[in-house]
């Protein structure tokens, strides 16, 4: 059981379970209690420093730092020792990620032209949830070529880099200079710790907390402090044979992130009331933009970018990977979930706006729930008659034949 919980499959199952629990809680007799906990005021005061906000604010801006630390660890390992350590190996997933972010954004914007509020969500369908996508891919078992797993991982890492940049540049609040200087000093302190090969995690926690407060008060996305903290943690200790501080920290935090941080984030951010407001005509552009952006936009963007890069001779497909498998990955990359929900909370920080545009969360949740549950359903039943993503026709516009192709190639039916 412990090994399952530490795996990508376990993390994906927990996320889907908490998503379902949130939807039930928000549409049950316990809805009032759910909303009360959601908006419970929490404040922290240290001398003249005051940080206050509802419970969901602390989860999104505080606990999610741990999630972004894990993201930062993954990026750093891939850049230093993984598939992104050479330009040649990084080129194909970089092109794929660029196409997989640009096309969904264009699709979303095309449905929300002239809507000053709705257009702020243009980045929501650009994200890929690396944990959930890899967990679903792993359900396919040993049939999946190693090169395909590596490609999806690298694609998701580049996607995360793009998401971090988008959140930091486009979704910051009103900028304040003095806290920003404090945050910058903390960044210098973190990398001084790195240069001195400090391996004591307490030092990084203390300086990282100063960075988080500085970014929060400066109006910069505070949760992204996790990426900077991760970048400062040394890959190796002061002796080449010593245990890697980065990997030690990742092993410690991974379980906390998978079983506490992300489930709480999902629970507090995906519980939308399914009433007529969530599907109102006023939010139709948002709904269609997210769903079509994540589904069609990701497919066209990723597959198209890979096709052009390979056919032009700039890159080549990974070993033992064919075009149908690339197409399958382009569908999996349309699972935005955690990162899409996070971007949505930053794009629409006003709870009243986010509530009135309930379709934002409905679209993300339904799109990913159908994708994840349908693949799991296929894996359990192993029946080609049931390999269609059940319920997905209510969300995604393409016929189920596309999904038959997606699943069939894993079994060798389509070459």
Secondary structure, DSSP 8 states (H G I E B T S, - for coil): -HHHHHSHHHHHHHHHHHHHHHHHHHTSTTHHHHHHHHT-EEEEEETTEEEEEEHHHHIIIIIHHHHHHHHHHHHHHHHHTSTTSSHHHHHHHHHHHHHHHHHHHHHHHHHSTT-TTGGGGTTGGG---HHHHHHHHHTTGGGS-HHHHHHHHHHHHHHHHHHHHHHHHHS--S--HHHHHHHHHHHHHHHHHHHTT---HHHHHHHHHHHHHHHHHHTS-GGGHHHHHHHHS-SS-SSTTS--HHHHHHHHHHHHIIIIIHHHHHHHHS----STTTT-GGGHHHHHHHHHIIIIIHIIIIIHHHHHHHHTTS----TT--HHHHHHHHHHTT--HHHHHHHHHHHT-SHHHHHHTTHHHHHHHHHHHHHHHHHHHHHHH--GGG-S-TTGGGT--S-THHHHHHHHGGGTS--
